[in-house]
Amino acid sequence: HNITCHQGVYIAVTGPNLETKAEYNYLRIIGGDAVGMSTVPEVIVANHMSIPVFAISVLTDEGFPDVLEPVSLEEILVTAKAAEPKMTKILSSLISTL
């Protein structure tokens, strides 16, 4: 489907908040490639219930500390909404293989 996917280390933080430049720097130093407030709590609960888990995330803000600019919740929501068709294709393809 010509969709770019990346693999890496996902770091979970408590929210709701947007990270500062210092936080992004720290998270990169400790090996993080992406940061988010969701996914991990759900995976932990599923794991405790012995439920198999598959997780996929949409990155809505690049968060490069050296070029960090303020981002609004509205911008994040627009980016997430724009990713919806690609996510639908990915999940439809995955489900068809099950």
trRosetta pair geometry for C-beta under 8 A, 3 or more apart (Angstrom, degrees):
i j d omega theta_ij theta_ji phi_ij phi_ji
1 86 7.3 148 131 -140 132 75
1 89 4.8 131 -137 149 163 142
1 90 7.4 -126 47 -68 150 63
1 93 7.2 -128 -25 -41 128 145
3 86 5.0 139 -121 -158 129 112
3 89 6.7 165 -38 85 144 128
3 90 6.4 -107 88 -66 163 103
5 90 7.8 119 -80 -114 126 135
6 33 7.4 -147 141 151 123 135
8 32 8.0 76 146 179 111 43
8 33 2.9 -58 156 61 142 160
8 34 5.9 118 84 -5 121 97
9 31 5.3 19 53 135 166 91
9 32 5.3 -118 102 -121 107 41
9 33 4.9 118 46 7 68 93
9 34 7.4 175 89 30 46 72
10 32 7.5 42 -154 -148 13 87
10 33 7.2 -48 -69 62 45 86
10 34 5.0 -25 -111 75 70 103
10 35 7.5 154 -165 -92 58 26
10 36 6.6 -24 -169 23 104 107
10 39 6.8 -42 150 93 148 146
10 40 7.4 -172 119 -59 112 104
10 57 6.7 126 -119 8 140 150
11 27 5.3 -155 56 -152 160 112
11 30 7.6 88 -94 87 144 114
11 32 3.9 -38 -16 -114 129 129
11 34 7.1 174 23 88 71 48
11 35 4.8 -24 71 -105 96 78
11 36 7.8 139 79 23 52 59
12 35 7.7 158 -94 -156 17 62
12 36 6.4 -36 -112 76 61 69
12 37 7.1 96 -159 -127 75 23
12 38 8.0 -130 -130 63 102 12
12 39 6.8 -141 -93 71 113 88
12 40 3.5 -63 -66 12 156 151
12 41 7.3 161 -171 -30 148 70
13 17 7.3 -79 125 62 124 105
13 19 7.1 120 25 -77 167 105
13 23 7.9 38 -100 180 158 132
13 35 6.0 22 -6 -176 114 107
13 36 7.4 171 29 88 81 20
13 37 6.0 -51 75 -91 74 69
14 17 7.7 45 101 17 64 111
14 37 6.9 46 -179 -136 18 92
15 37 3.2 3 -23 -131 135 145
15 38 8.0 -34 15 -44 139 67
16 37 6.3 44 -109 -151 55 172
17 37 7.6 139 40 -80 62 132
18 61 7.5 16 -145 52 108 172
18 71 6.6 -170 -150 64 151 96
19 23 4.1 -131 -163 91 97 129
19 24 5.2 118 128 -54 129 81
19 27 7.2 -38 -150 -5 155 140
19 35 6.1 40 -36 100 148 151
19 63 6.3 41 64 -138 126 125
20 23 4.7 99 50 6 74 102
20 24 7.1 -137 95 -3 39 86
21 24 5.8 -55 -149 37 31 110
21 25 6.4 35 152 -22 64 105
21 65 4.8 101 -160 -151 77 86
21 68 4.9 -161 -91 38 91 153
22 25 5.6 -52 -150 34 32 115
22 26 6.4 31 153 -18 64 105
22 65 7.9 102 -61 -135 18 124
23 26 5.7 -54 -148 37 33 111
23 27 6.2 30 156 -18 66 108
24 27 5.8 -56 -143 38 30 110
24 28 6.4 31 156 -19 64 105
24 35 7.4 -129 -109 7 69 146
24 63 4.9 -166 -119 171 130 99
24 64 7.4 140 160 -165 144 9
24 65 4.3 178 96 -72 117 92
24 68 6.6 166 26 -78 156 137
25 28 6.0 -60 -154 36 28 109
25 29 6.4 30 151 -23 65 107
25 65 4.7 68 -63 -98 80 165
26 29 5.5 -54 -149 32 33 114
26 30 6.5 16 159 -7 67 107
27 30 6.2 -60 -146 43 30 101
27 32 3.9 -42 166 46 89 144
27 35 5.4 -13 -175 -69 164 130
28 31 7.8 99 -179 -30 30 7
28 32 6.0 -84 -81 62 33 83
28 65 7.0 -106 0 -12 139 123
32 35 5.9 39 166 -65 141 90
34 57 6.8 150 142 90 150 142
34 59 5.8 -107 -131 -93 120 117
35 63 6.7 -107 35 122 111 175
36 39 6.0 51 95 17 133 116
36 40 7.8 151 84 -7 93 100
36 57 6.0 -133 -30 -151 165 147
38 41 7.1 -71 -147 31 47 99
38 42 7.1 21 179 -4 79 116
38 57 7.8 156 80 -116 95 108
39 42 6.2 -76 -157 40 22 108
39 43 6.2 18 157 -19 65 112
39 55 5.1 89 -158 -160 110 133
39 57 5.8 -49 -60 -76 148 115
40 43 5.5 -55 -141 37 33 112
40 44 6.3 37 159 -23 67 103
41 44 5.7 -53 -149 33 31 113
41 45 6.6 29 155 -16 65 105
42 45 5.9 -54 -150 36 32 109
42 46 6.3 30 154 -17 66 108
42 53 7.8 148 123 -136 87 129
42 55 7.9 141 83 -101 112 114
43 46 5.7 -55 -145 40 31 111
43 47 6.1 36 154 -24 65 107
43 53 5.1 113 -130 170 80 164
43 55 5.9 -37 -74 -55 122 137
44 47 5.7 -55 -148 34 28 114
44 48 6.6 28 154 -18 63 105
45 48 5.8 -56 -152 35 31 111
45 49 6.5 14 154 -5 65 111
46 49 5.8 -69 -150 47 32 103
46 51 4.1 -90 -165 71 86 109
46 52 7.7 -51 159 80 120 15
46 53 4.7 117 101 -73 146 116
47 50 7.5 33 -175 -77 33 29
47 51 7.5 -87 -59 50 22 70
47 53 6.7 -50 -59 -11 76 135
54 94 7.7 164 151 172 158 147
56 87 7.3 154 117 -137 129 96
56 90 6.8 176 -174 122 164 141
56 91 7.6 -151 43 -73 152 92
58 79 7.6 169 146 131 116 90
58 80 5.7 122 97 -125 141 72
58 83 4.4 134 -139 107 139 164
58 87 6.4 -59 -63 -68 120 127
59 62 7.1 69 147 -91 122 46
60 75 7.9 139 163 121 105 74
60 76 4.5 73 139 -149 142 76
60 79 4.2 133 -146 91 85 130
60 80 5.3 -27 -91 -56 128 84
60 83 7.9 -110 -87 -8 81 137
61 71 5.2 -155 -115 37 129 174
61 75 7.9 79 -85 111 100 110
61 76 6.3 -38 -42 -101 108 94
61 79 7.5 148 -55 50 60 165
63 68 6.8 16 -150 -106 43 100
64 67 5.0 19 90 44 113 93
64 68 6.5 -157 82 -61 52 70
65 68 5.6 -21 -142 -30 30 119
71 75 5.1 -115 -168 74 85 136
71 76 6.3 91 146 -52 116 91
72 75 4.8 103 56 2 77 99
72 76 7.2 -138 99 -3 46 86
73 76 5.5 -53 -152 36 37 115
73 77 6.3 37 152 -19 68 105
74 77 5.8 -56 -149 37 31 110
74 78 6.4 33 153 -21 65 104
75 78 5.7 -52 -147 34 32 112
75 79 6.4 32 154 -18 64 106
76 79 5.9 -57 -151 37 30 111
76 80 6.3 29 152 -18 65 108
77 80 5.6 -53 -144 38 32 112
77 81 6.2 34 156 -20 65 106
78 81 5.8 -55 -147 37 29 111
78 82 6.4 32 153 -22 63 106
79 82 5.7 -54 -149 33 31 113
79 83 6.7 28 153 -19 62 106
80 83 5.8 -60 -155 33 33 111
80 84 7.4 59 145 -49 61 86
81 84 5.7 -22 -165 -16 41 119
83 86 5.5 -64 -166 47 62 111
83 87 5.6 61 139 -26 88 107
84 87 5.7 -58 -142 38 30 111
84 88 6.2 35 159 -24 66 105
85 88 5.6 -52 -149 32 31 115
85 89 6.7 33 153 -19 64 102
86 89 5.7 -52 -152 34 35 112
86 90 6.4 34 151 -19 66 105
87 90 5.6 -52 -146 36 34 112
87 91 6.1 25 159 -11 68 109
88 91 6.1 -59 -142 43 26 104
88 92 6.0 28 158 -21 64 111
89 92 5.8 -56 -142 38 26 111
89 93 6.3 26 159 -18 63 108
90 93 6.0 -61 -153 37 26 109
90 94 6.3 24 152 -18 64 110
91 94 5.5 -52 -143 38 34 113
91 95 6.1 33 158 -19 68 106
92 95 5.9 -54 -143 38 28 109
92 96 6.4 30 156 -23 62 107
93 96 5.9 -56 -149 32 29 112
93 97 7.0 25 154 -19 60 105
94 97 6.1 -65 -162 31 33 108
94 98 7.3 39 146 -33 64 100
95 98 5.7 -45 -158 12 42 117
